[in-house]
Amino acid sequence: MIEAFLSADMALPAMFVAFGLLIGILFGFFGMGGSFLVTPALLVMGYPSRVAVGSGLAFVFGTAVIATLKHRDLGQVDYKLGVSMIIGTTIGIEVGKEMVVYLEELGLAGSVISVIYVGLLGGIGLFVSYEALKGRGGGVDHDAADDEVDPDDIPDIAKKIQSYRLPPMLTLRGGVQVSLWMILAVAFATGLLSGLLGVGGGFIRMPALFYLIGVPVPIAVGTDLFEIVFSGGIGSLLYAQLGAVNLNIVVPLLAGSALGARVGSAATSLVDEEGIKIYFGLMLLGGAVAVAIQEAGKYFQLPWAQEISLLLIVASAVMVAGAVVFSSIRAIQARDNGTATTVAD
């Protein structure tokens, strides 16, 4: 069924445009979500691992530029933090790329990448969802992005990490102080994932910036996107040199995400922060289940598993993007009703 659908010359670009629109909303809202969904989808469609990873990174780069510009307008980018992460990310991407090439030579790239996806997405998704539902995620008010962060709003893990005063220390947005070495460690780990999995690293870096570094969620999203501009650009360039970037995939995806990224970025200033984290966790869990079904289908030779996996990936993007848009519309209506009431009074 997938092969017949993909054989239509017009259907495939149109599908990529629609998928890009959905992912653009997620990317702008969460600071991730681009290749986290694109790369597994391309693997399910039968593209080679190298092409899936390289094209995913190229899409990440283009979408991150669009979303970062919107977050900059909202004052949600910490340039000092973002620039500090670039060196570690660059080294990590190069190491991850070499690992993909080596795994391809062994014929293990697709399986290894999929297993890592399931473990990371499922683990992080469960953790973030649990923390958000428990109400201890540190609900930093969006209006507090430029002010001092309340110590009670900082996760316990981040407080512990901030207590290690290994110089040089950096003072970040919200008055957060953290060692440069910790920032570099987070950057290298996410850069390694970027090169290995074909992701911007946002699905682990955004929660890491909040739970480990302690910056507010809106600043974590905006700064993550700023850093992804560089990691995605470097990663896509490295893979382009290998001939692994398919513009027939990337261009229609970017055409759709151009609008979606602006919508998602604007939504971060409207939707409650706890809502952001719940949606984030649910999206990761959906992706983990989809990739797990794909791998189980390969192992047990189930021909229908590939189609179910692709449908789950698309359905996850549709449901979460729809929830973001719906929540934003409700927030705008509530704000307008409040304004109207004030004027009437």
C-alpha positions as CSV (number, residue, x, y, z in Angstrom):
1,M,0.0,0.0,0.0
2,I,2.8,2.4,0.9
3,E,4.7,1.6,-2.3
4,A,1.6,2.3,-4.4
5,F,1.0,5.6,-2.7
6,L,4.6,6.7,-2.9
7,S,4.7,5.9,-6.6
8,A,2.4,8.8,-7.4
9,D,4.5,11.8,-8.6
10,M,2.2,14.4,-7.1
11,A,1.1,12.6,-4.0
12,L,4.6,12.3,-2.4
13,P,5.5,16.1,-2.6
14,A,2.0,17.0,-1.3
15,M,2.4,14.6,1.6
16,F,5.8,16.0,2.5
17,V,4.3,19.6,2.4
18,A,1.5,18.6,4.8
19,F,3.9,16.7,7.0
20,G,6.2,19.7,7.1
21,L,3.3,22.0,8.2
22,L,2.5,19.7,11.1
23,I,6.2,19.3,12.1
24,G,6.8,23.0,11.8
25,I,4.2,23.7,14.4
26,L,5.8,21.1,16.7
27,F,9.3,22.4,16.0
28,G,8.4,26.0,16.8
29,F,6.4,25.0,19.9
30,F,8.8,22.5,21.5
31,G,12.2,23.5,20.1
32,M,12.3,20.1,18.5
33,G,10.1,17.6,16.6
34,G,11.5,18.0,13.1
35,S,13.7,15.1,12.2
36,F,12.6,13.3,15.4
37,L,9.6,12.5,13.3
38,V,11.0,12.9,9.8
39,T,13.9,10.4,10.1
40,P,11.8,7.5,11.4
41,A,9.2,8.2,8.7
42,L,11.8,8.1,5.9
43,L,13.2,4.9,7.4
44,V,9.7,3.4,7.3
45,M,9.3,4.6,3.7
46,G,12.3,2.6,2.8
47,Y,14.9,5.3,2.3
48,P,18.5,4.3,3.1
49,S,19.7,5.2,6.6
50,R,22.2,7.7,5.4
51,V,19.7,9.6,3.3
52,A,17.1,9.5,6.1
53,V,19.6,11.0,8.5
54,G,21.1,13.5,6.2
55,S,17.7,14.8,4.8
56,G,16.4,15.0,8.3
57,L,19.2,17.2,9.4
58,A,18.8,19.5,6.4
59,F,15.2,19.9,7.2
60,V,16.1,20.6,10.8
61,F,18.4,23.4,9.7
62,G,15.8,25.2,7.5
63,T,13.0,24.9,10.0
64,A,15.2,26.0,13.0
65,V,16.1,29.2,11.2
66,I,12.4,30.1,10.7
67,A,11.4,29.2,14.3
68,T,14.4,30.9,15.9
69,L,13.6,34.2,14.2
70,K,10.1,34.1,15.8
71,H,11.5,33.2,19.3
72,R,14.0,36.1,19.0
73,D,11.1,38.4,18.5
74,L,9.5,37.1,21.7
75,G,12.8,37.6,23.6
76,Q,13.1,33.8,24.3
77,V,16.7,33.2,23.1
78,D,19.8,33.2,25.4
79,Y,22.6,33.8,23.0
80,K,25.3,33.3,25.6
81,L,24.0,29.8,26.4
82,G,23.5,28.9,22.8
83,V,26.9,30.0,21.6
84,S,28.5,28.2,24.5
85,M,27.0,24.9,23.3
86,I,28.1,25.1,19.7
87,I,31.7,23.7,20.2
88,G,30.6,20.6,22.1
89,T,27.8,20.0,19.6
90,T,30.0,20.2,16.6
91,I,32.4,17.6,18.0
92,G,29.5,15.4,18.9
93,I,28.0,15.5,15.4
94,E,31.3,14.5,13.8
95,V,31.6,11.5,16.1
96,G,28.0,10.5,15.5
97,K,28.4,10.8,11.7
98,E,31.4,8.5,11.8
99,M,29.4,6.0,13.9
100,V,26.6,5.9,11.3
101,V,29.0,5.3,8.5
102,Y,30.7,2.4,10.5
103,L,27.3,0.9,11.4
104,E,26.2,1.0,7.7
105,E,29.3,-0.9,6.8
106,L,28.3,-3.6,9.3
107,G,24.7,-3.5,8.0
108,L,23.4,-2.5,11.4
109,A,22.6,1.2,11.0
110,G,18.8,1.0,10.7
111,S,18.3,-1.4,13.6
112,V,20.7,0.4,16.0
113,I,19.3,3.8,15.2
114,S,15.7,2.6,15.7
115,V,16.5,0.9,19.0
116,I,18.2,4.1,20.3
117,Y,15.1,6.1,19.2
118,V,12.8,3.8,21.2
119,G,14.9,3.9,24.3
120,L,15.4,7.7,24.4
121,L,12.0,8.7,23.2
122,G,10.2,6.4,25.5
123,G,12.3,7.1,28.6
124,I,12.3,10.9,28.2
125,G,8.6,10.9,27.2
126,L,7.7,9.0,30.4
127,F,9.9,11.2,32.6
128,V,8.6,14.5,31.2
129,S,5.0,13.4,31.3
130,Y,5.3,12.1,34.9
131,E,7.0,15.4,36.1
132,A,4.4,17.5,34.4
133,L,1.4,15.6,35.7
134,K,3.0,15.5,39.2
135,G,3.2,19.3,39.0
136,R,6.8,19.5,40.1
137,G,8.3,20.4,36.8
138,G,9.0,23.9,37.8
139,G,6.2,26.0,36.4
140,V,8.1,29.1,35.5
141,D,5.8,31.8,34.4
142,H,6.4,33.0,30.8
143,D,6.6,36.6,32.0
144,A,9.5,35.7,34.2
145,A,11.9,35.0,31.3
146,D,13.7,38.3,31.8
147,D,13.5,38.4,35.6
148,E,15.2,36.4,38.3
149,V,14.0,32.8,38.4
150,D,12.4,31.7,41.7
151,P,14.6,29.0,43.3
152,D,11.5,27.0,44.1
153,D,10.8,26.8,40.3
154,I,14.2,25.2,39.5
155,P,14.1,21.3,39.4
156,D,16.1,19.6,42.1
157,I,18.5,18.0,39.7
158,A,19.3,21.4,38.2
159,K,19.9,22.8,41.7
160,K,22.4,20.0,42.4
161,I,24.3,20.7,39.2
162,Q,24.3,24.4,39.8
163,S,25.9,23.7,43.2
164,Y,29.1,22.5,41.5
165,R,31.0,25.8,41.1
166,L,33.6,24.5,38.6
167,P,34.9,27.7,36.9
168,P,34.3,29.3,34.5
169,M,30.8,30.0,35.6
170,L,28.2,31.6,33.3
171,T,25.3,33.7,34.3
172,L,22.3,32.9,32.0
173,R,18.9,34.5,31.4
174,G,16.8,34.6,34.6
175,G,20.0,34.9,36.8
176,V,20.8,31.2,36.5
177,Q,24.5,30.4,37.1
178,V,26.1,27.1,35.8
179,S,29.5,25.8,35.0
180,L,30.6,26.1,31.4
181,W,31.8,22.5,31.6
182,M,28.3,21.2,32.3
183,I,27.0,23.1,29.3
184,L,29.7,21.6,27.1
185,A,28.9,18.1,28.4
186,V,25.2,18.5,27.5
187,A,26.2,20.0,24.1
188,F,28.5,17.0,23.2
189,A,25.9,14.4,24.2
190,T,23.2,16.1,22.1
191,G,25.6,16.7,19.2
192,L,26.4,13.0,19.3
193,L,22.7,12.2,19.0
194,S,22.3,14.7,16.2
195,G,25.0,13.0,14.1
196,L,23.9,9.5,15.0
197,L,20.2,9.8,14.8
198,G,19.8,12.6,12.3
199,V,18.1,14.9,14.8
200,G,18.7,18.4,15.9
201,G,19.0,17.0,19.4
202,G,16.1,19.0,20.7
203,F,14.1,16.1,22.1
204,I,16.9,15.6,24.7
205,R,18.5,19.1,24.8
206,M,15.3,21.0,25.6
207,P,14.5,19.0,28.7
208,A,18.2,18.9,29.5
209,L,18.3,22.7,29.5
210,F,15.4,22.8,31.9
211,Y,16.0,19.8,34.1
212,L,19.8,19.9,34.2
213,I,20.8,23.5,33.6
214,G,17.6,25.1,35.2
215,V,16.6,27.7,32.6
216,P,12.9,28.4,32.1
217,V,11.1,26.3,29.5
218,P,10.3,29.1,27.1
219,I,14.0,30.2,27.1
220,A,15.0,26.5,26.8
221,V,12.9,26.2,23.7
222,G,14.2,29.4,22.0
223,T,17.8,28.8,22.9
224,D,17.6,25.1,21.8
225,L,16.3,26.3,18.4
226,F,19.1,28.9,18.1
227,E,21.6,26.1,18.7
228,I,19.9,23.7,16.3
229,V,20.5,26.3,13.5
230,F,24.2,25.5,13.9
231,S,24.0,21.8,14.7
232,G,21.5,21.2,11.9
233,G,23.5,23.3,9.5
234,I,26.8,21.6,10.3
235,G,25.3,18.1,10.3
236,S,23.5,18.6,6.9
237,L,26.7,19.9,5.4
238,L,28.6,16.9,6.5
239,Y,26.0,14.5,5.1
240,A,25.6,16.6,1.9
241,Q,29.3,15.9,1.3
242,L,28.4,12.2,1.4
243,G,25.6,12.8,-1.2
244,A,23.1,11.8,1.5
245,V,20.7,14.9,1.3
246,N,17.7,14.4,-0.9
247,L,16.3,17.8,-2.0
248,N,13.2,16.2,-3.3
249,I,12.4,15.4,0.3
250,V,13.8,18.5,2.0
251,V,12.3,21.2,-0.2
252,P,8.6,20.3,0.1
253,L,9.0,19.6,3.9
254,L,10.5,23.1,4.3
255,A,7.7,24.6,2.2
256,G,5.1,23.3,4.7
257,S,7.2,24.0,7.8
258,A,7.7,27.7,6.9
259,L,4.2,28.6,8.1
260,G,4.0,25.9,10.8
261,A,7.2,27.0,12.6
262,R,5.9,30.6,12.9
263,V,2.6,29.3,14.3
264,G,4.2,27.0,16.8
265,S,6.7,29.6,18.0
266,A,3.9,32.1,18.6
267,A,2.0,29.5,20.6
268,T,4.7,29.3,23.3
269,S,3.8,32.7,24.6
270,L,0.1,31.7,24.8
271,V,0.0,28.1,26.2
272,D,0.7,27.3,29.9
273,E,4.1,25.9,30.5
274,E,2.9,22.7,32.1
275,G,0.8,22.1,29.0
276,I,4.0,22.4,26.9
277,K,5.7,19.7,28.9
278,I,2.6,17.3,28.8
279,Y,2.3,17.7,25.0
280,F,6.1,17.2,24.7
281,G,6.0,13.9,26.7
282,L,3.0,12.5,24.8
283,M,4.7,13.3,21.4
284,L,7.8,11.4,22.4
285,L,5.8,8.4,23.6
286,G,3.9,8.3,20.3
287,G,7.2,8.3,18.4
288,A,8.7,5.6,20.6
289,V,5.7,3.3,20.1
290,A,5.8,3.8,16.3
291,V,9.4,2.9,15.9
292,A,9.0,-0.1,18.3
293,I,6.2,-1.4,16.1
294,Q,8.4,-1.0,13.0
295,E,11.3,-2.9,14.5
296,A,9.0,-5.7,15.9
297,G,7.5,-6.0,12.4
298,K,11.0,-6.5,10.9
299,Y,11.9,-9.1,13.5
300,F,8.7,-11.1,13.3
301,Q,8.3,-10.4,9.5
302,L,4.9,-8.7,9.8
303,P,4.2,-6.9,6.5
304,W,1.6,-4.6,8.0
305,A,3.8,-3.3,10.8
306,Q,5.5,-0.8,8.5
307,E,2.2,0.8,7.5
308,I,1.0,0.9,11.1
309,S,4.2,2.6,12.3
310,L,4.0,5.3,9.6
311,L,0.4,5.9,10.4
312,L,1.2,6.3,14.2
313,I,4.0,8.8,13.4
314,V,1.6,10.9,11.3
315,A,-1.2,10.6,13.8
316,S,1.1,11.7,16.6
317,A,2.1,14.8,14.7
318,V,-1.6,15.6,13.8
319,M,-2.9,15.1,17.3
320,V,-0.2,17.1,19.2
321,A,-0.1,19.9,16.6
322,G,-3.9,20.1,16.7
323,A,-3.8,20.3,20.5
324,V,-1.2,23.1,20.3
325,V,-3.3,25.1,17.9
326,F,-6.5,24.5,19.8
327,S,-4.9,25.5,23.1
328,S,-3.6,28.6,21.5
329,I,-7.0,29.6,20.1
330,R,-8.6,29.1,23.5
331,A,-5.9,31.2,25.2
332,I,-6.4,34.0,22.7
333,Q,-10.2,33.8,23.2
334,A,-9.8,33.9,27.0
335,R,-7.4,36.9,26.8
336,D,-9.8,38.8,24.5
337,N,-12.7,38.0,26.8
338,G,-10.7,39.3,29.7
339,T,-9.9,42.5,27.9
340,A,-13.5,43.0,26.9
341,T,-14.6,42.5,30.5
342,T,-12.0,45.0,31.7
343,V,-13.1,47.6,29.2
344,A,-16.7,47.1,30.2
345,D,-15.9,47.6,33.8
